[in-house]
């Protein structure tokens, strides 16, 4: 590959700057004496046939109420070496479980990209209080901690994979293996592309399109056996000039962070908010309500 062994560098960048830019159901979850989630919620992240859906005009899409989408990075306990900025991207384990319990208790139902795509283009019905959970950067704790927690709630998620780090051990964090990524996909979660090594999308030129989009897409499709249709911008940064490159490669939607959606291509500037490591479940609940 053109870029060699960037794992440690990428890990450091991602830890402190990853993706930076500046419920109605009676099935709620419970916890046992150790605080573990024990009761599952209804799974509404169901498959949707979108093969015949025609893309709606931008005005129609922008007029629909936005679905809350959360962006997580690391889920682990803070260390003495974690800085103030880094902690914003690290949600401690019990806090994460408490946040998920809050979502379930509040009646939120997770949805997946096909459901969002159908809703935005056709107005297709969604479950009550829909929400999408997304996890960036391939961190191992997303498999060992996040996935079991979500399973107990009947929740599904989207995992945006940065391929440079697959199977690697970094200075700050370890990463998922190909087998673990495939398992997430096989279990009904969605795998999306998050570039090769997290290079700023706004600076792509020449061979960057091949290195950051084409090669990672091919590898993820080989791992999962499924076509890559979802893309998350590194740092949440995007530019209108790059959107046609995503469309040419068959991506259906792309996810930024909290800036305004593009008036011409809202499907390629879908908003998310970072779930901060400093937020309590109550703060997260308020942020969801205030941001979408």
Wavefront OBJ file of the C-alpha trace (Angstrom):
o trace
v 0.000 0.000 0.000
v 1.004 3.584 -0.566
v 0.682 4.337 3.142
v 2.588 2.058 5.502
v 1.920 1.265 9.114
v 0.025 4.409 9.976
v -1.769 2.702 12.833
v -0.107 4.532 15.713
v -0.311 7.898 13.979
v -3.931 7.325 13.029
v -4.749 6.146 16.548
v -3.364 9.297 18.090
v -5.204 11.525 15.656
v -8.437 9.644 16.050
v -8.344 9.518 19.826
v -8.222 13.275 20.163
v -9.820 14.468 16.944
v -11.843 11.667 15.371
v -14.760 12.976 13.401
v -14.338 16.327 15.111
v -16.062 19.379 13.677
v -16.477 21.654 15.960
v -39.469 6.040 22.872
v -43.272 4.344 22.396
v -43.059 0.735 23.562
v -43.752 -1.159 26.721
v -40.554 -3.163 26.290
v -37.994 -1.214 28.277
v -34.771 -2.633 29.583
v -33.806 -3.367 33.179
v -30.554 -3.968 35.006
v -29.353 -6.599 37.418
v -27.446 -5.962 40.660
v -24.249 -5.277 38.704
v -25.886 -2.695 36.486
v -25.942 -4.934 33.414
v -28.799 -4.592 30.974
v -31.010 -7.658 31.288
v -34.271 -7.068 29.440
v -34.511 -6.503 25.698
v -36.531 -3.966 23.793
v -38.447 -4.601 20.605
v -36.147 -4.810 17.577
v -37.436 -2.487 14.885
v -34.243 -2.289 12.783
v -35.913 -4.338 10.087
v -34.804 -4.977 6.479
v -36.367 -2.667 3.893
v -36.524 -3.164 0.132
v -35.193 0.042 -1.368
v -34.356 -1.321 -4.823
v -37.193 0.586 -6.521
v -36.989 3.809 -4.539
v -36.512 6.967 -6.591
v -34.457 9.720 -4.983
v -36.697 12.621 -4.016
v -35.865 16.245 -4.708
v -33.790 18.053 -2.124
v -36.673 20.274 -0.976
v -38.798 17.220 -0.121
v -35.977 15.573 1.817
v -35.109 18.726 3.739
v -38.748 19.201 4.703
v -38.915 15.875 6.555
v -38.224 15.867 10.276
v -34.636 14.825 10.962
v -34.035 11.492 12.679
v -31.637 11.735 15.647
v -28.291 10.136 14.827
v -25.630 9.676 17.504
v -21.915 9.339 16.779
v -19.719 7.411 19.229
v -16.020 6.639 19.201
v -14.351 4.866 22.119
v -16.324 3.211 24.896
v -13.930 2.534 27.768
v -13.068 3.918 31.172
v -10.982 7.061 31.293
v -7.267 6.775 32.008
v -5.011 9.284 33.801
v -3.305 9.932 30.466
v -6.555 10.965 28.747
v -6.680 14.682 28.125
v -9.647 17.006 28.415
v -10.323 16.959 24.669
v -9.806 13.206 24.394
v -12.406 12.505 27.077
v -15.014 14.163 24.889
v -14.660 11.164 22.538
v -14.428 8.471 25.222
v -17.671 7.391 26.873
v -17.028 5.370 30.007
v -18.490 1.875 30.040
v -21.169 2.260 32.709
v -22.158 5.656 31.355
v -22.611 4.138 27.912
v -24.806 1.366 29.332
v -26.799 3.952 31.253
v -27.218 6.023 28.093
v -28.529 3.007 26.196
v -30.879 2.163 29.065
v -32.169 5.725 28.962
v -32.901 5.375 25.238
v -34.765 2.124 25.785
v -36.669 3.435 28.801
v -37.613 6.524 26.787
v -39.063 4.372 24.014
v -36.449 4.967 21.315
v -36.192 2.387 18.523
v -33.001 2.012 16.492
v -33.252 2.163 12.725
v -30.720 1.396 9.999
v -29.740 3.300 6.829
v -32.190 1.526 4.498
v -35.061 2.630 6.718
v -33.722 6.194 6.829
v -33.257 6.211 3.039
v -36.830 5.032 2.453
v -38.202 7.576 4.905
v -36.300 10.546 3.499
v -37.178 9.739 -0.112
v -40.727 8.412 0.134
v -41.978 9.270 3.604
v -42.065 5.570 4.525
v -43.201 4.940 8.080
v -40.633 4.638 10.858
v -41.064 3.164 14.332
v -42.050 5.557 17.085
v -39.133 7.642 18.357
v -36.580 6.428 15.797
v -32.861 6.891 16.410
v -29.710 5.749 14.646
v -26.583 4.724 16.547
v -23.260 5.045 14.712
v -19.733 4.114 15.806
v -16.616 5.406 14.060
v -13.021 4.271 13.631
v -13.029 0.452 14.099
v -12.219 0.495 17.842
v -12.206 -2.976 19.424
v -14.393 -1.877 22.339
v -17.206 -1.396 19.849
v -17.203 -5.176 19.421
v -16.414 -6.254 22.981
v -18.543 -3.716 24.900
v -20.929 -1.924 22.551
v -22.220 -4.904 20.592
v -23.152 -7.056 23.636
v -24.853 -4.072 25.265
v -26.913 -3.320 22.172
v -27.820 -6.995 21.692
v -29.417 -7.105 25.123
v -31.631 -4.212 24.083
v -32.461 -5.581 20.658
v -30.673 -2.575 19.166
v -28.725 -2.453 15.879
v -26.085 0.047 14.799
v -23.902 1.331 11.973
v -20.133 0.855 12.238
v -17.984 3.131 10.082
v -14.699 1.347 9.460
v -11.284 2.915 8.867
v -9.430 0.126 7.079
v -5.800 1.039 7.889
v -6.285 -0.170 11.431
v -8.197 -3.425 10.929
v -6.715 -6.074 13.210
v -4.028 -3.753 14.548
v -2.948 -2.862 18.063
v -2.348 0.842 18.508
v -0.590 2.967 21.093
v -3.891 4.279 22.455
v -6.456 1.703 21.316
v -6.812 -1.749 19.726
v -8.941 -2.342 16.664
v -11.442 -4.876 15.375
v -10.376 -7.775 13.172
v -11.909 -8.686 9.829
v -13.760 -11.582 11.465
v -15.255 -9.295 14.087
v -16.379 -6.799 11.449
v -17.976 -9.624 9.474
v -19.749 -10.878 12.602
v -21.252 -7.438 13.214
v -22.496 -7.429 9.631
v -23.818 -10.988 9.808
v -25.744 -10.118 12.964
v -27.729 -7.459 11.129
v -25.693 -4.341 11.794
v -24.526 -2.139 8.929
v -20.880 -1.631 7.982
v -19.981 1.659 6.320
v -16.823 3.221 4.928
v -14.742 5.707 6.891
v -11.759 5.932 4.489
v -8.354 4.266 4.673
v -6.559 6.377 7.267
v -8.933 9.219 8.177
v -7.519 11.797 5.769
v -9.538 15.019 5.512
v -12.107 14.531 2.726
v -11.858 18.198 1.718
v -8.243 17.697 0.663
v -8.681 14.716 -1.664
v -7.037 14.963 -5.069
v -5.552 12.592 -7.630
v -4.955 9.121 -6.192
v -6.663 9.992 -2.903
v -9.980 8.878 -4.375
v -8.540 5.448 -5.027
v -6.648 5.163 -1.728
v -9.330 6.612 0.539
v -12.494 5.363 -1.176
v -11.960 2.641 -3.769
v -9.536 0.377 -1.932
v -11.302 0.593 1.458
v -14.650 -0.070 -0.234
v -13.300 -3.152 -1.974
v -11.817 -4.510 1.244
v -14.983 -3.964 3.273
v -17.089 -5.584 0.573
v -14.749 -8.572 0.564
v -15.028 -8.842 4.358
v -18.813 -8.508 4.587
v -19.938 -9.830 1.220
v -22.181 -6.756 0.987
v -22.072 -3.569 -1.062
v -20.905 -0.453 0.735
v -23.580 2.242 0.492
v -22.857 4.424 3.550
v -19.935 6.804 4.106
v -18.883 8.918 7.087
v -16.656 11.949 6.533
v -13.465 12.006 8.645
v -13.743 14.784 11.230
v -17.252 15.396 9.851
v -15.711 17.623 7.169
v -17.077 17.629 3.606
v -17.209 19.777 0.495
v -19.729 19.907 -2.378
v -17.012 19.120 -4.932
v -16.440 15.669 -3.446
v -20.067 14.526 -3.388
v -20.138 13.521 -7.093
v -17.177 11.213 -6.382
v -19.224 9.444 -3.704
v -22.202 9.128 -6.043
v -20.040 7.667 -8.809
v -18.939 4.941 -6.420
v -22.453 3.914 -5.520
v -22.753 5.472 -2.079
v -26.369 6.341 -1.231
v -25.844 8.494 1.834
v -22.971 10.223 3.606
v -22.818 11.432 7.193
v -21.224 14.607 8.509
v -21.577 16.038 12.005
v -23.700 18.930 13.201
v -23.314 21.574 10.490
v -26.144 22.593 8.171
v -27.153 20.103 5.490
v -26.378 20.914 1.867
v -29.401 22.375 0.087
v -28.664 20.429 -3.095
v -27.467 17.101 -1.654
v -29.030 16.530 1.773
v -28.599 12.741 1.470
v -24.836 13.282 1.411
v -24.743 15.687 4.337
v -26.827 13.837 6.913
v -26.342 15.283 10.390
v -25.088 13.450 13.479
v -24.110 14.658 16.924
v -21.185 13.312 18.929
v -22.255 11.662 22.167
v -19.781 13.297 24.525
v -17.982 11.397 27.237
v -18.930 14.208 29.605
v -22.679 13.748 29.090
v -24.910 12.000 31.570
v -27.918 10.094 30.179
v -30.101 13.095 31.013
v -27.785 15.474 29.164
v -27.761 13.143 26.172
v -31.566 13.033 26.214
v -31.764 16.813 26.223
v -29.162 17.098 23.458
v -31.134 14.734 21.242
v -34.299 16.775 21.716
v -32.532 20.095 21.149
v -30.455 19.038 18.130
v -33.017 17.327 15.914
l 1 2 3 4 5 6 7 8 9 10 11 12 13 14 15 16 17 18 19 20 21 22
l 23 24 25 26 27 28 29 30 31 32 33 34 35 36 37 38 39 40 41 42 43 44 45 46 47 48 49 50 51 52 53 54 55 56 57 58 59 60 61 62 63 64 65 66 67 68 69 70 71 72 73 74 75 76 77 78 79 80 81 82 83 84 85 86 87 88 89 90 91 92 93 94 95 96 97 98 99 100 101 102 103 104 105 106 107 108 109 110 111 112 113 114 115 116 117 118 119 120 121 122 123 124 125 126 127 128 129 130 131 132 133 134 135 136 137 138 139 140 141 142 143 144 145 146 147 148 149 150 151 152 153 154 155 156 157 158 159 160 161 162 163 164 165 166 167 168 169 170 171 172 173 174 175 176 177 178 179 180 181 182 183 184 185 186 187 188 189 190 191 192 193 194 195 196 197 198 199 200 201 202 203 204 205 206 207 208 209 210 211 212 213 214 215 216 217 218 219 220 221 222 223 224 225 226 227 228 229 230 231 232 233 234 235 236 237 238 239 240 241 242 243 244 245 246 247 248 249 250 251 252 253 254 255 256 257 258 259 260 261 262 263 264 265 266 267 268 269 270 271 272 273 274 275 276 277 278 279 280 281 282 283 284 285 286 287 288 289 290 291 292
